[in-house]
Amino acid sequence: MNKRIMGYGVAALLLAGIRLQAGRPLTTDDADPTDQGIFEFEAGAAYTKDAEVRLWELPVGLAYGLLPGFEVGLGWGVQNERRSDESGISDVGIGAKWQAIRACPLGARHALAVSVNLPTADEDKGLGSGETDADLTWIISRSICDKGGLHLNLGYTWIGGGDDACHAGIALDYQLAAALQYVVELVADRELTSGAEAIALFNTGLRWVPSDNLTLDVAGGSRIGGEGPDLMATAGLTLVFGN
């Protein structure tokens, strides 16, 4: 797989949340699944650019707490690639997250997340690879003070028709005020081929909670290493409803 294409794949995961594990606007997940009987609906807009490509995406995701400590999810969306002026639907993602350990001796919560991307995007338009991808991620979360939390993700991606990859992310969230939270993360992705260069990105933003069931978010970031995008930006919302 071309490293530049992979860089945009990382950016798309970062901003669109198609892995289904991410609490907007981050891709680094926390180890807490959606509560049983509760739905979480996510929607947003994402923009990615460098000297060659301008990519707009409108991602949508839905997660449901199926059992205590276990959620299932679905993600989809539409995209427009400005260089070729092609538009269409994105790949559809399905996934699940299971909290395996609620509290280890070090006070951390542990979860496993699995997701599969189905090749629904139009390969002929250059909007998808035409292959099925799968991902498995180990998630660790720990409170570091009354207002902050630290999250670590380590994962492996099986890329259909290409070279597999490993990825990692670390994120911090901090409560600035009762309804306002600051978030920041560093993520990295590397193909498992000889001589492949790691792609590293940062992302930072805010979450605002105007009501108990609604969260609004905004974030932006860029590459810090490898052939990733020059600029990424996203804004969106999370709506919680159910029993």
BELTA-V532460 format. One record per residue. RES is the residue in one small letter. OMEGA is omega in whole degrees, 0 to 359 (* if undefined). NEAR is the number of other ideal C-beta (glycine too) atoms within 10 Angstrom. D_CENTER is the distance of its C-alpha to the mean C-alpha in Angstrom with 2 decimals. Layout:
RES_OMEGA_NEAR_D_CENTER, RES_OMEGA_NEAR_D_CENTER
//
This chain:
m_177_17_20.38, n_185_10_20.94, k_178_16_19.16, r_177_16_18.59, i_179_13_17.01, m_178_24_14.69, g_177_22_13.88, y_174_20_12.87, g_177_21_10.77, v_180_24_8.80, a_179_32_8.88, a_177_24_7.95, l_181_24_4.64, l_188_30_4.49, l_185_32_6.32, a_177_29_6.26, g_183_30_3.51, i_176_28_5.97, r_174_26_5.27, l_179_26_6.46, q_195_32_6.26, a_167_25_4.45, g_183_22_7.47, r_2_27_7.57, p_183_30_7.82, l_169_30_5.82, t_175_26_2.97, t_188_27_6.31, d_168_25_7.36, d_187_23_10.99, a_185_27_13.61, d_178_18_14.83, p_174_28_14.54, t_180_21_15.66, d_181_16_19.46, q_179_15_21.74, g_183_12_22.79, i_173_16_20.19, f_170_16_17.85, e_179_23_14.74, f_179_14_14.27, e_175_24_11.55, a_181_16_12.48, g_175_24_12.30, a_182_15_13.34, a_180_24_11.93, y_180_18_14.38, t_180_26_14.44, k_161_16_17.81, d_185_19_20.13, a_187_6_23.82, e_194_9_23.47, v_168_18_20.59, r_185_15_19.47, l_174_21_16.54, w_177_15_15.94, e_175_21_13.40, l_184_17_13.65, p_177_24_10.76, v_178_18_11.77, g_178_26_10.69, l_176_17_13.16, a_181_25_13.29, y_176_19_16.75, g_186_20_18.39, l_181_15_20.68, l_175_11_22.40, p_180_11_22.60, g_182_20_19.67, f_178_17_18.11, e_172_26_15.73, v_183_17_15.01, g_180_24_12.62, l_179_14_12.67, g_178_25_10.64, w_179_20_12.53, g_175_23_13.59, v_182_15_15.99, q_176_24_16.11, n_179_15_18.97, e_193_19_19.71, r_181_13_22.53, r_179_10_24.28, s_181_11_25.41, d_177_9_25.01, e_179_14_23.43, s_177_14_21.49, g_180_16_20.25, i_176_15_17.71, s_170_23_14.44, d_176_23_13.99, v_179_16_13.71, g_172_25_11.37, i_184_15_12.89, g_179_23_12.07, a_177_18_13.45, k_182_26_13.28, w_176_16_16.62, q_185_20_17.79, a_182_14_20.43, i_180_14_21.94, r_179_13_22.26, a_177_10_24.01, c_180_12_25.07, p_179_6_28.16, l_177_7_26.16, g_182_9_24.70, a_173_18_21.11, r_184_21_19.15, h_178_17_17.73, a_173_25_15.53, l_179_17_14.60, a_178_25_11.73, v_178_17_12.48, s_178_23_11.15, v_174_17_13.14, n_180_28_12.70, l_188_14_16.11, p_179_16_17.81, t_177_15_18.61, a_184_21_18.11, d_180_16_21.50, e_182_12_22.05, d_177_9_25.35, k_182_14_23.82, g_182_14_21.43, l_179_22_18.36, g_182_19_17.34, s_184_19_18.66, g_181_14_20.50, e_177_16_19.34, t_178_14_17.46, d_177_22_14.71, a_183_15_13.85, d_174_23_11.77, l_185_13_12.95, t_174_23_11.50, w_187_15_13.81, i_177_27_12.78, i_177_19_15.41, s_178_21_15.85, r_173_18_19.11, s_181_12_20.81, i_173_12_22.56, c_181_9_24.72, d_186_6_25.40, k_187_13_22.87, g_176_14_20.15, g_179_20_17.62, l_184_16_16.22, h_180_24_13.26, l_177_17_13.11, n_174_27_11.00, l_186_14_12.96, g_179_22_12.22, y_181_14_14.04, t_173_24_13.31, w_186_14_16.35, i_179_20_16.51, g_178_14_19.13, g_181_12_21.87, g_180_18_20.63, d_177_14_20.26, d_183_15_17.96, a_171_24_15.60, c_182_14_14.56, h_180_22_11.72, a_177_17_11.64, g_174_25_10.21, i_185_16_12.30, a_176_24_11.91, l_170_17_14.77, d_184_21_15.34, y_183_14_18.91, q_179_15_20.90, l_180_12_22.96, a_184_10_24.77, a_184_7_24.96, a_186_13_22.59, l_181_12_20.67, q_175_20_17.97, y_179_16_16.95, v_177_22_13.61, v_180_17_13.11, e_169_24_11.20, l_179_17_12.09, v_180_25_10.19, a_181_18_12.31, d_180_25_12.66, r_173_19_16.13, e_181_21_17.96, l_175_12_20.61, t_180_12_23.51, s_178_6_26.44, g_179_5_26.07, a_183_16_22.40, e_178_13_21.00, a_176_16_17.90, i_181_27_15.37, a_183_17_14.36, l_170_26_12.51, f_182_17_12.66, n_180_25_11.17, t_183_16_13.23, g_184_20_14.03, l_168_14_15.58, r_178_22_15.31, w_184_15_18.61, v_182_16_19.84, p_177_9_22.98, s_184_9_23.59, d_185_7_22.79, n_182_13_20.76, l_174_13_19.03, t_174_21_16.45, l_184_17_16.09, d_174_22_13.74, v_181_15_14.00, a_176_24_12.62, g_181_16_13.50, g_182_26_13.51, s_177_15_15.00, r_170_19_15.77, i_176_13_17.90, g_179_12_18.85, g_185_19_19.06, e_176_15_18.83, g_182_28_15.67, p_177_27_15.86, d_185_12_18.25, l_173_14_16.45, m_178_27_13.14, a_180_18_13.30, t_173_26_11.76, a_182_17_13.39, g_184_23_13.10, l_172_14_14.08, t_181_22_13.69, l_181_14_16.93, v_178_16_18.20, f_180_10_21.27, g_183_13_23.38, n_*_8_25.99
//
